[in-house]
Structures are given as C-alpha cells and as structure tokens.
Amino acid sequence: MAIVNASPDSFSDVGVGQATADRVARALAALDAGADVLDIGGQSGITGVPEIGEDEEIDRVLPVLRGVIAERPEAVISVDTYRPAVADAALSAGASIVNDVSCLLHEDVARACARHDAALVVMHTKARPKVRLQDPDAYGSDIAGEVTDVLRERIARAGELGVAPDAIVVDPGVDYAKTPHQTVTMLRDVAPIRGLGRPVLWALSRKDFVGALTRRPPQDRLAGTLAAIGHVDPQAGDLLRVHDVAATIDFLAVHAALSGRTDTAPDLRLDDDLRWSDGRAGRFTSPAPTGP
C-alpha cells in the first residue's frame, strides 16, 4: 500500500510538487514500482494543526483519485479518512477501501463501506484525530492485549453495521496515542493482534518510533522502517503502508527467499549487467566461442 498524500502539510512530502498532476504522477510511479494499493489522504495526521473542512478534504482527494483511475482504471484505491462524507464521496468515485485512523469514531464510515461493498481498515487509537496523546501511563503492562481487545470490539461493531467480516482489516495504530516506548513494547508481541484472525495493516514507514530509535528525520528512516517490517514478519493478506515502494518490495523478495516462503531455482544467477553500477557489465566475462 503506497502512501499518496493529497495534503500540502505532510511531513514526508517536503520539497515535492503539490499540483494534482504531480500527485497523480507519484501515485502512478508507485504502481509502476509494484504497489498493490494506493492510499490517498487529503488531511495530514500531523497533530496541533486544525482539521480542515469536509468539503476541502473531498476537493483534495477526488481530483487525485479520478486522475489515477483515468490512467489506471484497474487500480485498487484506499481513502485515508475518518469522515463519512469523504468516505462516501471517494467510494462513489471508485475507491474500494476506507482506511479509518479514528478507531471508527464515526460509525457512518462503516455504513458507507457496507453500502458500497468496500473494505474497512479499523485502526486502534485512544485519542481523537489530530490530538497528540503521549501519556506514559495510558496503558498497563500488556499493551498488545489492550489494543487487541479494543480492535476485537470494533470488528464486531463494524460487522453489526453491515461490513462483511472478510472485508475488515485491523491496524494496531503504531504511534497513535502511544509513546515510542509504548509502540515498541506493543510491536514486540504481535501474536495477540494476529490472533484476531484478520489481515493486519502495518503502518511502520518513517514513524516516530523509528526516528526515536535511530535519531534520524523522516526522509532518512528507510533502514529502520525495513527492520520493523522484518520484525513483524508480514503474512499473506497483510498490508504494508509505505512511502518507499521499490525498496520495500526488494526487501520482501529477499526476506521471502531466506525464510523459505518462496523457492529459488538451482540455476539462480545474477545477470552480468547487474554486477556493476557504472556500465562495466561484461568486462570480465569470457568471449563467446568463434569456431567449432
């Protein structure tokens, strides 16, 4: 799942073009790099910044969504929103997933998903959207267990509101209403979350906990992000919400081979043109035979 920001204040899009055409181009590039899903968001999750209006959020999201669909009608698109009107507008325009970071604060989001036969991502948080909660006493000793209990109840409620059971994805809410220490503690024990029996969306890319551990700014957190992805060990059906699609796919290819999830052929070889990065391919290979 590639992150496509349609807001001007994302911490990860500093210095890049903000026109709709620029955003559509980045989305198409993510698909070309191998992304299976695009997650388009019109409102940054940055706290301390006022919420924008629903109409403004829709006006940010729909041009990007429509631009992508015009070029790639087969694209699977998620809308990152917790607002029913935005969800409904995006689903009507061709999105098929709603990524709700509010822990289903507004139940009409689930109703919209049910109406459109869309998938719903339910994320854990204890705080309202755009509110920063960094309380070291917010959880007991079993953070993963507490998160799982809330998600279990939210799964049940989404089902009551009409969302198909196999259309519900859970997200443990990395960094949301959690200190870096609390996030790390939760991620050390992902078994309870997996025990819910639902696909998991792992939103680990460039997160605060990675920055706290590595002392690096968002743009320099790729190595830490990949380490976190390796730790949670994504399973079939899971989603990885990332900024760096190509690097993540390379990581997953090697991880799958080394873990035995994919086979490697006995004749696996490195192509000569991949041995060098400066055009020296073939320099040290034997010449082809010229005679009988």
TAJOZI-V977341 format. One record per helix or strand of 3 or more residues. SS is the DSSP state (alpha for helix, beta for strand). FROM is the first residue (numbers start at 0). TO is the last residue. Records with the same first field share a line. If there is no record, write none. Layout:
SS: FROM-TO, FROM-TO
This chain:
beta: 1-4, 36-40, 75-79, 96-99, 118-122, 167-170, 199-201
alpha: 19-32, 53-70, 83-92, 107-114, 142-159, 164-166, 179-186, 190-193, 207-213, 217-219, 221-231, 244-257, 271-273
